[in-house]
Amino acid sequence: MKTGIIAQPRNQWLLLGVLAIAAFTTLISKKGPEPFPGREREIITRSDSVMYVTVMPEDSAILRTPSADLTPEELASPLLRELMAKMLRTVQDPSQDGIGIAAPQVGINKRIIWLQRLDQEGEPWRCYLNMHIDSLFGPQIVAAEGCLSLPTLRGNVVRDSSVIVSFINPETMTPSRDTIHGYTARLFQHEIDHLEGIVYADRSDSLFISDSWADSRRPYSYSRPSWWPR
C-alpha cells in the first residue's frame, strides 16, 4: 500500500510533463511560415538603400514568375517595412528616376507596388500591398511606355482607360478598393503586369531605343551585386 501511494503522485507529475511537452510541440507546429524566407530575406537585408533593379533578359526567371500575396506573417514583419522603404528610395533615386516600381523588379516575387499618383494633388507616392485588378473598363488608348527593367527601350501599348483595383492599405492594414482613370490607370496596369510575370514589351509591337533615355542612364552602373542569390 505505501508503495502505491508514493508512486501515484510521481506518475501524475510525469503525465503532466508529457502533456506540457505535447502542448508546446503543437504550438510550435502551428506557428506560421517564416516571413520572406531564403533568397528574398537575403535580398531585403543585404541590399543597400538603393536596390539592384532586375532587367531583361538577365533576370527573366524573376521577372517572368507570377508573384504571391503577402502572408499574414509577412504583412506583420519588420522586413516588409524595410523592403517598402528601400523600394521607394530605389525608384526615386536619380539612377532610376521612375514613376513606379513592382517588387519583382528588386528580386522579390510578392504583390507589392509603389507608384506616383499623378492624378492626385501633390502627386504623392503610394504603396499598395496584395494588389489585384478587379475590372478594366472605358475606351482603350495607345500610348508609349518605358520600364526600369528594360532600360533605354520604349514601345506603344494599348491599355484600358480606367481600372478598379483591390489591395491592402499599408497604413491601416485593411482591405481597400480604388477606381483610377487616365494615365495613372495605365501606370497601375503596367505595375500589376509585373506581378503577373508580364513586361510591357509583351504587349507592344513597336519597341524602339530612346536615345534621350539612354544618354541619361550612361553615368550609372547597373551591375548585379556579387552576393546576389543565384
VOGU-3710 file (C-alpha; in Angstrom, 3 decimals, decimal comma):
1> mktgiiaqpr> 0,000/0,000/0,000  2,720/2,501/0,868  4,472/1,834/-2,423  1,275/2,524/-4,378  0,594/5,814/-2,551  4,115/7,095/-3,266  4,110/6,070/-6,934  0,805/7,736/-7,827  1,967/11,377/-7,436  5,130/10,605/-9,361
11> nqwlllgvla> 3,085/9,212/-12,231  0,868/12,285/-12,193  3,859/14,616/-12,447  5,248/12,516/-15,267  1,920/12,662/-17,093  1,724/16,432/-16,638  5,236/16,785/-18,051  4,374/14,720/-21,102  1,214/16,767/-21,698  3,145/20,037/-21,393
21> iaafttlisk> 5,737/18,894/-23,935  2,959/17,785/-26,307  1,180/21,142/-25,980  4,403/23,052/-26,652  5,159/20,888/-29,693  1,660/21,518/-31,055  2,090/25,263/-30,557  5,393/25,263/-32,417  3,959/23,202/-35,269  1,086/25,679/-35,697
31> kgpepfpgre> 3,437/28,650/-36,000  3,212/30,236/-39,434  5,994/30,056/-42,007  8,981/32,338/-41,696  8,301/35,661/-43,461  10,336/36,247/-46,642  12,325/33,001/-46,456  15,611/32,219/-48,167  16,548/34,288/-51,209  14,011/37,047/-50,564
41> reiitrsdsv> 15,169/37,600/-46,988  18,777/37,850/-48,177  17,888/40,403/-50,848  15,943/42,582/-48,403  18,542/42,556/-45,625  21,703/42,766/-47,734  20,563/45,388/-50,253  21,720/48,961/-49,889  19,172/51,748/-49,595  19,097/51,727/-53,409
51> myvtvmpeds> 18,431/48,180/-54,551  19,586/46,380/-57,657  16,828/46,548/-60,284  16,277/43,333/-62,223  16,471/43,598/-66,010  15,516/41,558/-69,037  16,775/39,130/-70,187  19,362/38,517/-67,445  16,777/38,320/-64,660  13,904/36,860/-66,650
61> ailrtpsadl> 13,492/33,976/-64,169  12,335/36,522/-61,569  10,514/38,915/-63,869  8,597/36,071/-65,534  7,427/34,489/-62,251  3,914/35,448/-61,059  4,070/36,986/-57,599  2,301/35,675/-54,489  0,205/37,590/-51,994  1,968/38,561/-48,787
71> tpeelaspll> 1,173/36,142/-45,962  -0,167/37,387/-42,591  3,320/36,807/-41,158  4,882/38,917/-43,924  2,333/41,701/-43,518  3,283/41,909/-39,829  7,038/41,567/-40,368  9,513/44,457/-39,952  11,120/43,123/-43,137  8,113/44,362/-45,106
81> relmakmlrt> 8,653/47,924/-43,887  12,347/47,648/-44,707  11,534/46,420/-48,211  8,944/49,152/-48,767  11,407/51,868/-47,733  14,170/50,510/-49,967  11,851/50,139/-52,948  10,767/53,767/-52,638  14,332/55,055/-52,352  15,278/52,955/-55,376
91> vqdpsqdgig> 12,579/54,226/-57,725  13,148/57,838/-56,638  16,941/57,675/-56,924  18,424/59,647/-59,862  19,881/56,391/-61,197  16,323/55,173/-61,834  14,095/58,270/-61,709  10,946/56,214/-62,242  7,277/56,777/-61,539  6,516/53,227/-60,452
101> iaapqvgink> 8,161/50,007/-59,321  6,976/46,489/-58,504  8,596/44,075/-56,063  9,771/41,607/-58,776  11,896/44,455/-60,112  14,004/44,264/-56,946  14,032/40,455/-56,878  11,019/39,839/-54,607  8,092/37,893/-56,075  5,447/39,426/-53,801
111> riiwlqrldq> 2,451/41,577/-54,761  3,816/44,982/-53,743  3,949/48,106/-55,882  4,900/51,731/-55,433  3,727/54,356/-57,884  3,345/58,080/-58,116  -0,283/59,176/-58,075  -0,076/61,719/-60,837  -3,856/62,099/-60,610  -3,800/63,363/-57,004
121> egepwrcyln> -2,878/66,759/-55,615  0,855/66,976/-54,961  1,437/63,773/-56,970  2,185/61,691/-53,838  3,875/58,297/-53,809  1,638/55,432/-52,667  2,411/51,827/-51,766  -0,087/49,020/-52,383  0,069/45,506/-50,903  -1,532/42,367/-52,343
131> mhidslfgpq> -2,636/44,398/-55,333  -5,104/42,906/-57,833  -7,167/44,218/-60,728  -10,900/43,776/-60,185  -12,013/45,156/-63,543  -10,962/47,183/-66,561  -13,292/49,487/-68,487  -13,518/52,573/-70,660  -12,103/53,202/-74,117  -8,715/51,721/-74,918
141> ivaaegclsl> -5,867/54,138/-75,556  -2,487/53,665/-77,224  0,494/55,377/-75,568  4,259/54,927/-75,271  5,657/53,188/-72,186  9,092/52,546/-70,730  10,323/50,352/-67,897  13,208/50,301/-65,431  13,672/46,614/-66,248  14,037/47,331/-69,978
151> ptlrgnvvrd> 16,347/50,349/-69,846  16,602/52,608/-72,912  13,618/50,953/-74,652  10,146/52,340/-75,243  7,095/50,996/-77,049  3,444/51,742/-77,729  0,949/49,756/-75,640  -2,854/49,559/-75,743  -4,414/49,934/-72,271  -7,899/50,389/-70,875
161> ssvivsfinp> -8,516/53,950/-69,739  -9,975/53,011/-66,328  -9,264/50,325/-63,744  -10,722/49,172/-60,419  -8,145/47,681/-58,063  -8,257/45,924/-54,698  -5,380/45,931/-52,237  -4,303/46,153/-48,607  -3,610/49,666/-47,367  -0,146/49,558/-45,705
171> etmtpsrdti> -1,058/52,383/-43,308  -4,173/50,740/-41,877  -3,585/47,123/-42,983  -7,206/46,971/-44,120  -8,626/45,754/-47,459  -9,364/48,652/-49,812  -10,522/49,401/-53,356  -9,936/52,294/-55,712  -11,049/53,378/-59,159  -8,432/55,105/-61,310
181> hgytarlfqh> -8,757/56,836/-64,672  -6,498/58,228/-67,354  -2,727/57,990/-67,447  -2,483/56,833/-63,819  -4,728/53,881/-64,707  -2,053/52,962/-67,250  0,608/53,087/-64,518  -1,405/50,712/-62,349  -1,847/48,263/-65,222  1,859/48,430/-66,064
191> eidhlegivy> 2,979/47,703/-62,482  0,367/44,993/-61,888  1,560/43,314/-65,096  4,915/42,884/-63,348  3,134/40,994/-60,563  1,791/38,585/-63,194  5,193/37,986/-64,798  4,414/40,266/-67,748  6,518/43,149/-69,091  5,103/45,887/-71,312
201> adrsdslfis> 7,172/44,654/-74,264  4,889/41,593/-74,360  2,016/43,932/-75,240  3,894/46,122/-77,721  4,751/45,589/-81,383  6,672/48,857/-81,718  9,743/48,716/-79,465  12,418/51,305/-80,163  15,520/52,709/-78,467  15,045/56,039/-76,715
211> dswadsrrpy> 18,309/57,931/-77,260  17,490/60,557/-74,631  16,808/57,854/-72,035  19,983/56,006/-72,969  22,009/59,207/-72,581  20,531/59,879/-69,141  21,396/56,348/-67,927  25,043/56,242/-69,043  26,512/57,775/-65,840  25,111/54,939/-63,703
221> sysrpswwpr> 26,184/51,357/-63,076  23,600/48,581/-63,147  25,748/45,563/-62,315  24,238/42,839/-60,159  25,757/42,699/-56,625  28,354/39,958/-56,084  26,290/38,496/-53,247  23,071/38,306/-55,293  21,444/34,874/-54,777  21,813/32,515/-57,712
//
